Amino acid sequence: MTSLLPHLGPQARGSEEIMADLRHRRPLVLVATLGGVLAALGALVVLCALVLVGWFLTDSGSHGTPGDAVQIGSVAWLVAHGSGVHASGSLITMVPLGLVGLVGCSLWRSGVRVGDAISDHGPDADRLADGERDWTVPIGAGLFTVGYALTVTIVGTLTSTTALGIDVAGATMWAVVLAAVVGGLGISVGSGRAAIWAMAVPGTIRVAALIAWKVVLTWLAVCTVAVVAALLLDFSTAANLMDQLGTSGSQGLVYVLAMLLIVPNAVIFGGAFLLGPGFTVGTGTLVAPSGVVLGPLPMVPLLAALPDAGPQPAWMAWLVLVPALVAAAVVARVQRQHPTTVWTEGLIRGLAGGVGAGLLFGILAHWSGGAVGPGRMVAVAPHAMDATVKAVTTMGIGGMVGGLAMTWWQRRAASAR
């Protein structure tokens, strides 16, 4: 009987349904461009607010003005985009990866919201069946990137002074890369296009990409445990350095929170150490399992995690097996959820996933270092190229072994059944 009832017009629809429909019909140009601007301003406002709170906690804000705190927050936001800073004749190019994570989170959330808002744009199913191209996501991602990059350029131009040089061009370039990659992925996921496109990708490639992602996450977790353990083993040195800084309770809290921003960098440095090539903490230094050569170091409590100078114990040479074991374990775990009894598929999944994870870690290693001051401190970075080669080799071999071993196990179980 319900089929005989008259069609209900918009007046009979609920207000929430009408608002949702209107939200998905807003102009694509306006939604995408404004989404990029808001993504930039969101992280900027959060950083400026945090710096203002820190400014007030240090001597109740008696030093400087709120405008100075806002400028520092803006500089930190620009540094997260790889701008670099020239201050007092020194060049600082190291990017705190904690700031990059904050910026990336803002880009992702805004991208997903923009993707949801433009999900009803583009050709419908009938037009797609007729062969019409769907340019909704590329156009939305492009406009999103333009809005984001313009905001970075404007803030960088307003923040840069004669005493504080900002590389506005470099910040804009990396803003384009971050907005296009992170924001574009968020838009494709929020609009539902990513799920559709993923169905066209062969299953082996999808599983290999999942393996690469999980291997990187697991490897970073292992590196985090190693860095924390090294710091706890010499925690007295870290506490002594904090005492020598002469900070009060609130100042010490602000200092520790600021140090947390470079903890991801320290984790990447620890990964380069475990892989073998190691890293430098100044010109002419080396921190690696083969030996440690140190010079004068700044008073940073996090540096207490560094091993003592000189030859290292012989067992550290076996650390090179850790990334291979991590890759093999992750591949085996993933393949339990996505089983296969085909030898070539198990080999390709593990090898491609391990190599992909090694390349991802190499990119992180390249981003994690840079100059942090004058003189010797212009070279504080992992040996990124060597670490990439070692990561690709060891994780690729480990992934291949894990894939073949789990394929053998699953073939054996299938034969028993």
C-alpha positions as CSV (number, residue, x, y, z in Angstrom):
1,M,0.0,0.0,0.0
2,T,2.9,2.4,0.6
3,S,3.6,2.4,-3.1
4,L,0.3,4.1,-3.7
5,L,1.1,7.0,-1.4
6,P,2.1,10.3,-3.0
7,H,5.8,11.1,-3.1
8,L,6.9,13.1,-0.1
9,G,8.4,16.4,-1.0
10,P,11.2,18.3,0.8
11,Q,8.7,19.7,3.3
12,A,8.1,16.2,4.8
13,R,11.8,15.4,5.2
14,G,13.6,15.8,8.5
15,S,15.6,19.0,9.1
16,E,18.8,16.9,9.7
17,E,18.4,15.2,6.4
18,I,17.8,18.5,4.6
19,M,20.9,20.1,6.2
20,A,23.0,17.1,5.3
21,D,21.8,17.3,1.7
22,L,22.5,21.0,1.6
23,R,26.0,20.4,3.1
24,H,26.8,18.1,0.2
25,R,25.6,20.5,-2.4
26,R,27.8,23.5,-1.5
27,P,30.0,24.8,-4.3
28,L,33.1,22.7,-4.8
29,V,35.4,25.7,-5.4
30,L,34.3,27.4,-2.2
31,V,34.4,24.3,0.0
32,A,37.7,23.0,-1.2
33,T,39.6,26.4,-1.1
34,L,38.1,27.4,2.3
35,G,39.0,23.9,3.6
36,G,42.6,24.4,2.7
37,V,42.7,27.8,4.4
38,L,41.0,26.5,7.6
39,A,43.4,23.5,7.7
40,A,46.3,25.9,7.7
41,L,44.8,28.3,10.3
42,G,43.7,25.4,12.6
43,A,47.3,24.2,13.3
44,L,48.5,27.8,13.4
45,V,46.0,28.9,16.0
46,V,46.8,25.8,18.1
47,L,50.5,26.5,18.1
48,C,50.1,30.2,18.9
49,A,47.8,29.3,21.8
50,L,50.3,26.8,23.1
51,V,53.1,29.3,22.9
52,L,51.0,31.9,24.7
53,V,50.3,29.5,27.5
54,G,54.1,28.7,27.7
55,W,54.9,32.4,27.7
56,F,52.6,33.0,30.6
57,L,53.9,30.0,32.6
58,T,57.5,31.3,32.3
59,D,57.7,34.1,34.8
60,S,54.1,35.0,34.3
61,G,54.8,36.5,30.9
62,S,57.1,39.2,32.3
63,H,59.5,38.8,29.4
64,G,58.3,40.0,26.0
65,T,54.8,40.6,24.9
66,P,51.9,38.5,23.7
67,G,52.7,39.6,20.2
68,D,56.2,38.1,20.5
69,A,54.6,34.8,21.7
70,V,52.3,34.8,18.6
71,Q,55.3,35.5,16.4
72,I,57.2,32.5,17.9
73,G,54.1,30.3,17.3
74,S,53.9,31.4,13.7
75,V,57.6,30.7,13.2
76,A,57.2,27.2,14.7
77,W,54.3,26.6,12.3
78,L,56.4,27.7,9.4
79,V,59.3,25.6,10.5
80,A,57.0,22.6,10.4
81,H,56.7,23.3,6.7
82,G,60.5,23.2,6.3
83,S,61.0,26.9,6.1
84,G,64.3,27.1,8.1
85,V,65.1,30.1,10.2
86,H,68.0,32.5,10.1
87,A,68.4,34.0,13.6
88,S,71.5,35.8,15.0
89,G,73.6,34.6,12.2
90,S,72.7,31.0,12.7
91,L,70.8,28.7,10.3
92,I,68.3,26.2,11.8
93,T,67.0,23.7,9.3
94,M,66.0,20.7,11.4
95,V,62.3,20.2,11.4
96,P,60.7,18.9,14.6
97,L,58.7,16.0,13.4
98,G,56.2,16.5,16.3
99,L,55.2,19.8,14.6
100,V,54.9,18.1,11.3
101,G,52.6,15.5,12.9
102,L,50.4,18.4,14.2
103,V,50.2,20.0,10.8
104,G,49.5,16.6,9.1
105,C,46.7,15.9,11.6
106,S,45.1,19.2,10.7
107,L,45.4,18.6,7.0
108,W,44.0,15.1,7.2
109,R,40.9,16.1,9.3
110,S,40.2,19.0,7.1
111,G,40.7,16.9,3.9
112,V,38.2,14.3,5.2
113,R,35.6,16.9,6.0
114,V,36.1,18.5,2.5
115,G,35.8,15.1,0.9
116,D,32.6,14.4,2.7
117,A,31.2,17.8,1.7
118,I,31.9,17.2,-2.0
119,S,31.0,13.5,-2.1
120,D,27.8,14.2,-4.1
121,H,29.6,16.3,-6.7
122,G,30.7,14.8,-10.1
123,P,29.0,12.5,-12.5
124,D,26.4,10.0,-11.2
125,A,26.5,6.2,-11.8
126,D,24.8,6.5,-15.2
127,R,27.2,9.1,-16.5
128,L,30.2,7.1,-15.2
129,A,28.9,4.0,-17.0
130,D,28.9,6.1,-20.2
131,G,32.6,6.7,-19.7
132,E,32.6,10.2,-18.2
133,R,35.6,11.1,-16.1
134,D,35.2,11.9,-12.5
135,W,37.5,14.9,-11.7
136,T,35.9,15.7,-8.3
137,V,38.8,14.6,-6.2
138,P,41.7,16.1,-8.4
139,I,39.9,19.5,-8.6
140,G,39.1,19.5,-4.9
141,A,42.6,18.5,-3.9
142,G,44.1,21.2,-6.2
143,L,41.9,24.0,-4.8
144,F,42.5,22.7,-1.3
145,T,46.3,22.9,-1.9
146,V,46.0,26.4,-3.4
147,G,44.2,27.7,-0.3
148,Y,46.7,26.1,2.0
149,A,49.8,27.2,0.2
150,L,48.5,30.8,-0.1
151,T,47.9,30.9,3.6
152,V,51.4,29.7,4.3
153,T,52.9,32.3,1.9
154,I,50.9,35.2,3.5
155,V,51.8,34.1,7.1
156,G,55.5,33.6,6.1
157,T,55.7,37.1,4.5
158,L,54.1,38.8,7.5
159,T,56.3,36.9,10.0
160,S,59.7,37.3,8.3
161,T,61.7,40.3,9.6
162,T,65.3,41.5,9.1
163,A,66.3,39.9,12.4
164,L,64.4,36.7,11.7
165,G,64.8,35.3,8.2
166,I,62.2,32.9,7.0
167,D,62.5,30.9,3.8
168,V,59.0,31.6,2.5
169,A,59.6,29.9,-0.8
170,G,60.8,26.7,0.8
171,A,57.8,26.7,3.2
172,T,55.4,27.3,0.3
173,M,56.9,24.4,-1.7
174,W,56.6,22.0,1.2
175,A,53.1,23.3,2.0
176,V,52.1,22.3,-1.6
177,V,53.6,18.8,-1.1
178,L,52.0,18.3,2.3
179,A,48.6,19.6,1.3
180,A,48.5,17.7,-2.0
181,V,49.6,14.4,-0.4
182,V,47.9,14.4,3.1
183,G,45.0,16.6,2.2
184,G,44.4,14.9,-1.2
185,L,44.4,11.5,0.5
186,G,41.9,12.8,3.1
187,I,39.6,14.2,0.4
188,S,39.7,10.9,-1.5
189,V,38.8,9.0,1.6
190,G,36.2,11.4,2.8
191,S,34.5,11.5,-0.6
192,G,34.4,7.7,-0.8
193,R,36.5,7.6,-4.0
194,A,39.4,5.9,-2.3
195,A,37.3,2.8,-1.5
196,I,36.2,2.6,-5.1
197,W,39.7,3.0,-6.6
198,A,41.1,0.5,-4.1
199,M,38.8,-2.2,-5.6
200,A,40.6,-1.8,-8.9
201,V,44.0,-2.5,-7.4
202,P,45.2,-6.1,-7.4
203,G,44.9,-7.8,-4.0
204,T,48.6,-8.6,-3.9
205,I,49.5,-4.9,-4.1
206,R,46.9,-4.0,-1.5
207,V,48.3,-6.5,1.0
208,A,51.9,-5.5,0.2
209,A,51.0,-1.8,0.9
210,L,49.4,-2.9,4.2
211,I,52.5,-4.8,5.1
212,A,54.8,-1.8,4.4
213,W,52.6,0.4,6.6
214,K,52.5,-2.0,9.5
215,V,56.3,-2.8,9.2
216,V,57.1,0.9,9.4
217,L,54.8,1.4,12.4
218,T,56.2,-1.6,14.2
219,W,59.8,-0.6,13.5
220,L,59.1,2.9,14.8
221,A,57.7,1.3,18.0
222,V,60.8,-0.8,18.4
223,C,63.0,2.3,17.9
224,T,60.9,4.2,20.5
225,V,61.4,1.5,23.1
226,A,65.2,1.5,22.3
227,V,65.5,5.3,22.8
228,V,63.4,5.3,26.0
229,A,65.5,2.4,27.4
230,A,68.7,4.2,26.6
231,L,67.4,7.4,28.3
232,L,66.3,5.5,31.4
233,L,69.7,3.8,31.7
234,D,71.3,7.2,32.1
235,F,68.4,9.1,33.6
236,S,70.6,10.6,36.3
237,T,72.6,12.4,33.6
238,A,69.4,13.8,32.1
239,A,68.2,15.0,35.5
240,N,71.6,16.6,36.2
241,L,71.4,18.5,32.9
242,M,67.9,19.8,33.8
243,D,69.3,21.0,37.1
244,Q,72.1,22.8,35.4
245,L,69.7,24.6,33.2
246,G,68.3,26.4,36.3
247,T,64.7,26.3,35.2
248,S,61.8,26.7,37.7
249,G,59.0,24.2,37.9
250,S,56.8,25.9,35.2
251,Q,59.8,26.7,33.1
252,G,61.0,23.1,33.3
253,L,57.5,21.8,32.3
254,V,57.5,24.1,29.2
255,Y,61.0,23.0,28.3
256,V,60.1,19.3,28.6
257,L,57.0,19.8,26.4
258,A,59.1,21.6,23.8
259,M,61.6,18.7,23.9
260,L,58.7,16.3,23.1
261,L,58.5,17.9,19.7
262,I,61.9,16.4,18.7
263,V,61.3,13.0,20.3
264,P,60.1,11.6,16.8
265,N,63.4,12.9,15.4
266,A,65.3,11.0,18.2
267,V,63.3,7.9,17.3
268,I,64.4,8.1,13.7
269,F,68.0,8.7,14.8
270,G,67.7,5.5,17.0
271,G,66.4,3.6,14.0
272,A,69.5,4.7,12.0
273,F,71.6,3.4,14.9
274,L,69.9,0.0,15.0
275,L,70.3,-0.3,11.2
276,G,74.1,0.2,11.5
277,P,75.0,3.5,9.7
278,G,74.2,5.6,12.8
279,F,74.0,9.4,12.9
280,T,76.0,12.5,13.7
281,V,75.5,15.1,16.5
282,G,77.9,17.6,15.1
283,T,80.6,17.9,12.5
284,G,83.2,15.1,12.8
285,T,81.1,12.9,15.1
286,L,79.6,9.5,14.7
287,V,77.1,7.5,16.8
288,A,76.9,3.9,15.5
289,P,77.2,0.3,16.8
290,S,80.7,0.2,15.3
291,G,81.9,3.0,17.5
292,V,81.0,6.4,19.0
293,V,82.9,9.6,18.5
294,L,81.6,12.6,20.3
295,G,82.6,16.2,20.8
296,P,81.2,19.1,22.9
297,L,77.4,18.7,23.1
298,P,74.7,21.2,23.9
299,M,73.0,20.9,27.3
300,V,69.9,19.0,26.0
301,P,68.7,16.3,28.5
302,L,67.6,14.1,25.6
303,L,71.2,13.6,24.6
304,A,71.8,11.6,27.8
305,A,70.5,8.7,25.7
306,L,73.7,8.7,23.6
307,P,76.1,5.8,24.3
308,D,79.5,6.5,25.8
309,A,82.3,7.5,23.4
310,G,84.6,4.8,22.3
311,P,84.3,1.2,20.9
312,Q,80.9,-0.4,21.5
313,P,80.2,-3.9,22.8
314,A,80.5,-6.7,20.2
315,W,76.9,-7.7,20.6
316,M,75.8,-4.5,19.0
317,A,76.9,-5.8,15.7
318,W,73.9,-8.2,15.8
319,L,71.4,-5.3,16.0
320,V,71.3,-5.4,12.2
321,L,69.1,-8.5,12.5
322,V,66.4,-6.5,14.4
323,P,64.8,-4.9,11.4
324,A,64.8,-8.2,9.5
325,L,63.1,-9.9,12.4
326,V,60.5,-7.1,12.7
327,A,59.7,-7.4,9.0
328,A,59.4,-11.2,9.1
329,A,57.1,-11.1,12.2
330,V,54.8,-8.4,10.7
331,V,54.6,-10.2,7.3
332,A,53.7,-13.4,9.1
333,R,51.0,-11.7,11.2
334,V,49.4,-10.0,8.2
335,Q,49.5,-13.1,6.1
336,R,47.6,-14.9,8.8
337,Q,44.7,-12.5,8.1
338,H,45.2,-12.6,4.3
339,P,46.3,-16.2,3.7
340,T,47.8,-17.5,0.5
341,T,49.1,-20.9,-0.6
342,V,50.8,-19.6,-3.7
343,W,54.6,-19.4,-3.3
344,T,55.1,-16.4,-5.7
345,E,52.3,-14.4,-4.0
346,G,53.8,-14.9,-0.6
347,L,57.3,-14.0,-1.8
348,I,56.1,-10.9,-3.6
349,R,53.9,-9.7,-0.7
350,G,56.8,-10.0,1.8
351,L,59.5,-8.6,-0.4
352,A,57.5,-5.7,-1.7
353,G,56.2,-4.8,1.7
354,G,59.7,-4.9,3.3
355,V,61.2,-2.9,0.5
356,G,58.4,-0.3,0.7
357,A,58.8,0.0,4.5
358,G,62.6,0.5,4.1
359,L,61.9,3.3,1.5
360,L,59.4,5.0,3.9
361,F,61.9,4.9,6.7
362,G,64.5,6.3,4.5
363,I,62.3,9.3,3.7
364,L,61.7,9.9,7.4
365,A,65.5,9.7,8.0
366,H,66.1,12.3,5.3
367,W,63.5,14.7,6.9
368,S,64.7,14.2,10.5
369,G,68.1,15.9,10.4
370,G,69.5,19.3,9.7
371,A,71.3,22.2,11.2
372,V,70.4,23.2,14.8
373,G,72.9,26.1,15.3
374,P,76.3,27.5,14.3
375,G,79.7,25.8,14.1
376,R,79.6,22.1,14.6
377,M,75.9,21.9,15.0
378,V,75.3,22.4,11.3
379,A,75.4,18.6,10.9
380,V,73.0,16.8,13.2
381,A,71.4,14.0,11.1
382,P,71.3,10.3,10.5
383,H,73.2,8.9,7.6
384,A,70.0,8.9,5.5
385,M,71.2,7.3,2.3
386,D,73.1,4.4,4.1
387,A,70.2,3.9,6.4
388,T,67.8,3.7,3.5
389,V,70.0,1.0,1.7
390,K,70.3,-1.0,4.9
391,A,66.5,-0.7,5.7
392,V,65.5,-1.7,2.2
393,T,67.9,-4.7,2.2
394,T,67.2,-6.0,5.7
395,M,63.5,-5.4,5.7
396,G,63.2,-6.8,2.2
397,I,65.0,-10.0,3.1
398,G,63.1,-10.3,6.4
399,G,59.8,-9.7,4.6
400,M,60.6,-12.3,2.0
401,V,61.6,-14.9,4.6
402,G,58.4,-14.2,6.6
403,G,56.2,-14.4,3.5
404,L,57.7,-17.7,2.4
405,A,57.7,-19.2,5.9
406,M,54.0,-18.4,6.4
407,T,53.1,-19.6,2.9
408,W,54.8,-22.9,3.7
409,W,52.8,-23.1,7.0
410,Q,49.5,-22.3,5.3
411,R,50.2,-24.8,2.5
412,R,51.0,-27.5,5.1
413,A,47.8,-26.6,7.0
414,A,45.7,-26.8,3.8
415,S,47.2,-30.2,2.9
416,A,46.4,-31.5,6.4
417,R,42.8,-30.4,6.0
